[in-house]
Amino acid sequence: MYEAMLDSTRWSLPMVLSAQASRDGDRPFIVSVDEGALSYREAEEDAARVAGHLHRLGVKPGDRVVVMVPNGLDFIRIWTG
């Protein structure tokens, strides 16, 4: 499943999430009792949306970003982005 990552010296969460989404896109990535489930595909799409928004704001790799949201799916969406 992660053959490409085994040869890499570095990998990132977006890389792993993308690989998992292409393999098991509709399977649950995370389940919240209060908010329902988020599939791997949805998580990847949401992460890309958050990353794109941060990029448009001028945030660059290595910059620090403060996130203040309650525990839940929104936190996961932001954290993976």
N, C-alpha and C positions, 0 to 999 in steps of 0.2 A: 504494500500500500504506500509506503513512504520511501520507496527505493531511491528516488531523486534526492530526497533529503538526507539519506544515509551518506551520500558522497559529498554533501555540502559541509563546509566548515561552519556556516551560520545558516540559521533558518529563522523565520519570524512567524508570529501568530497569523498574520494575513496569508502567508504562504501555506501554513497548515490548514487554515480554514478553507482556503480555495481548493486545496487537494481533497479535503473531506466533502466539500459541497459538490464537487464534480463526481464524486463516488457515491455519496449517500444524500443527495440534495434535499429530499423530502423527509428524511428521518429527523427526529428531534435533536437539536443541538443543546437546548436547555429547556426545562419545564418549570414553570412557576405555578404554584397552587392558585395564586390570586389572578394571574394574568394569562394563563394558558401556555402554549408551547411556541418556541421559535425554531424553525427548521434550519439546517445548515445553509440552505440556499438563501433563506430570508436573512440569516445572520451575516452572510457574505455580502448581500446586497445592501443591508443597513450599514455595515462597516464601511463599504465603499462610499456610501452617501455621506457618512460622518467625516471620513477622511477627505473627501472632495470639498466639503464645507470648510473644514479647517484649513485646507490648502488655499482656498479662495480668500480666507481671512489673513493669509500670510504666514501661517504656522508652517515651520520647516521641520524635517526629521531632526530629532535631538532636542527640539524646543520642549519646554515643560508647559503643560496645560492643566489647570485646576478644574476638576469636575465635582460639582456638588448636586447630586441627585440621590433620591432614596434608593435602597436596594431594590432591584427588580430588573425587568427586561430592558428598560431604558438605560440602566447602568451598563448592562452587557453590550448593548448596541454601541454605546460611546466607547467603552473600554476596548472593544475589538476594532474600532475605527481608528 
